[in-house]
Amino acid sequence: SGWRPFIGWVCGAACAWNWIGLKMALFAAGLAGKELALAPADLGEMMPVLLGMLGLGGLRTFEKLNKVDRK
């Protein structure tokens, strides 16, 4: 619980939307003969946050391996 898992889920959902959901929605709309005006999420703002969190997660693993972590 906390801000880090929340931001991770938000960034993960945006990535899933861009690379899976959007393409599936446009494909399904095309099969139905409809045209959708859906835009991809702006990953330019989210990727630095996600990559920063992944970097911080790596530092946390390093701390745990060296037994510096709090109990």
Secondary structure, 3 states (H helix, E strand, C coil): CCHHHHHHHHHHHHHHHHHHHHHHHHHHHHHCCCCCCCCCCCHHHHHHHHHHHHHHHHHHHHHHHCCCCCC
